[in-house]
Amino acid sequence: MSRRFQKQVWLVTGAGAGFGRGMAIALAEQGATVVLAGKTIKNLEATYDLITEAGGPEPAIYPINVLGASVTDYDDMVVKLDESLKRLDGIVHAAVRFDGLMPVAGIKPKDWAATLHVNLTAPQLITQQCLPLLDRDGGGRVVLVQDQAALDQRAFWGAYSVAKAGLAQWATLMREELENTSAVRILSVTPPPMYTALRRAAFPAELPGSSAEPLLAARETLNAL
Ligand SMILES: NC(=O)c1ccc[n+]([C@@H]2O[C@H](COP(=O)([O-])OP(=O)(O)OC[C@H]3O[C@@H](n4cnc5c(N)ncnc54)[C@H](OP(=O)(O)O)[C@@H]3O)[C@@H](O)[C@H]2O)c1
């Protein structure tokens, strides 16, 4: 396996499950030290164990609930990252909230706000605070995760779908604005349907094995970066 990410440090949100866990493992397989960020410590610990048992570089665990986190929390995170790991080469924004398929008119206001916050505002706040560190050592990468199902199937995909459309526009603005001022690159990836909690919430009748295994999808995604 290639060691393309050797000596690099990557922050992965949503690293305790699904595609985020897959990306954390895939990055570690290719030599990266991964900062495992997410809200449930035991899930992050399980990802930590999978990486270390496979002989990967020791990851760091950074518990954070992006729904309640403030700019000050992200400032602290950047300071701690810089102090302990000395660099940041990339971020994968894989933390996601999905409350199930439902008509837009029926979504509770607090659920609408929370979904937009986790899926759209948090990637903006985290990226904003991390940009100077990402830029410092020659330009890092920010990876946004898109979902073709949310963009294509539209009806009933609610605030999740709206957040993904917003994320696409955010990526366009950031790319244009950073193009001549920063070496940081904003990348969007679109993994295939994967058998995760999100997918099971959208398609409860789907059988295991009929969508991709998240780690395999993550390895392919990473190879294409
Ligand atoms: N599944 C698919 O078929 C599919 C297809 C295309 C794209 N995607 C995209 O892939 C990405 C990951 O989705 P997934 O299917 O892997 O989802 P998932 O299995 O449901 O995992 C979501 C992750 O986000 C974390 N998270 C949720 N709310 C959070 C919060 N407030 N603060 C911090 N972390 C939080 C969860 O943490 P806990 O571990 O604490 O629960 C969990 O680790 C998303 O961007 C999704 O749109 C998925």
The ligand as a Gaussian input file, in Angstrom:
#p B3LYP/6-31G(d) Opt

LIG

0 1
 N      -24.010000       6.559000       3.778000
 C      -24.086000       6.859000       2.506000
 O      -24.665000       6.108000       1.693000
 C      -23.460000       8.126000       1.988000
 C      -23.399000       8.298000       0.596000
 C      -22.796000       9.456000       0.118000
 C      -22.282000      10.375000       0.983000
 N      -22.361000      10.171000       2.326000
 C      -21.788000      11.188000       3.195000
 O      -20.762000      10.604000       3.991000
 C      -20.615000      11.384000       5.189000
 C      -20.673000      10.454000       6.391000
 O      -21.940000       9.826000       6.376000
 P      -22.152000       8.366000       7.025000
 O      -23.141000       7.682000       6.179000
 O      -20.850000       7.767000       7.301000
 O      -22.864000       8.779000       8.388000
 P      -22.954000       8.000000       9.800000
 O      -22.518000       6.603000       9.678000
 O      -24.325000       8.288000      10.289000
 O      -21.859000       8.750000      10.701000
 C      -22.043000      10.087000      11.040000
 C      -20.922000      10.523000      11.928000
 O      -21.123000      11.913000      12.236000
 C      -20.939000      12.087000      13.620000
 N      -21.744000      13.206000      14.125000
 C      -23.076000      13.352000      14.036000
 N      -23.465000      14.475000      14.671000
 C      -22.328000      15.025000      15.181000
 C      -22.080000      16.163000      15.975000
 N      -23.070000      16.975000      16.364000
 N      -20.805000      16.440000      16.321000
 C      -19.794000      15.628000      15.956000
 N      -19.968000      14.516000      15.208000
 C      -21.229000      14.216000      14.834000
 C      -21.396000      10.771000      14.244000
 O      -20.823000      10.695000      15.539000
 P      -21.163000       9.536000      16.589000
 O      -20.172000       8.466000      16.265000
 O      -20.951000      10.178000      17.873000
 O      -22.589000       9.147000      16.316000
 C      -20.873000       9.765000      13.245000
 O      -19.538000       9.445000      13.527000
 C      -21.746000      12.416000       5.165000
 O      -21.262000      13.639000       4.663000
 C      -22.743000      11.833000       4.188000
 O      -23.514000      12.815000       3.572000
 C      -22.920000       9.063000       2.855000

